[in-house]
Amino acid sequence: MRDADVPGGGKAVGLLGPSGLSQAKNRHYLHADDVITATIATADGRIDLGEQRTPVMDAQ
């Protein structure tokens, strides 16, 4: 998994590839029951599209 800086100070998270599966036990990666919270708005606050909360589920 790879994080990338995005405008506004957020992070974009990439998908795990086959080599990333070895990271499954790393506490710094997503696990079942984690929640991803994403918000989107313009810097000046004139447009705010709100917040999306996505629960992480085990693929198995």
N, C-alpha and C positions, 0 to 999 in steps of 0.2 A: 504494500500500500504506500502511496506517496502523497504528501501534502504539498500544495503549492500556494504561495501568497496570492491573494486577489485584491483588487482595489477595495478600499474601505477597511482594510485590516482583517478580513476574514480568511478562511482557508478553503481550498477546493480539495476534495479527497478523491483519489483515483481508486479503481477496482483492484482487488488482489489478483495477481496472476499466479500461475502454478508455483513459482518460487516464493511467492508471498505466503503460501499456506503454512510455511514453517513459522510464521509470525503469529499463528493462532493463539499461542499461550502468552504472548507479550501483552502486558496490561495497558500498553499505550495504543493498542489497536481496538477497533470496535468489537464488542461481544454482545451476545443475546441480552436483551433487556436494557441496553444503552438506548438513548434517544438522541437523534440528530435534530437540531433546531436550526432552521434556515430563515432568514429575514431578507427582504429586498426593499430598498427605498433609495430615493435620490439623496445626494449629500446635503442638499438644502432643505430636505424634509417635505417638499411640495408634493411628491408622490410617494406613497407608502403602500405597498402591496401586501403588507402583513407578515405573518409568521406561519411557517409550516413545521410541524413536529412529526418526525418519522421514527417509529420504534424499530430497533434492530432485532431481527429474528434469526435463529439458528437455521442454516440451510439444510440441515439433516432431518 
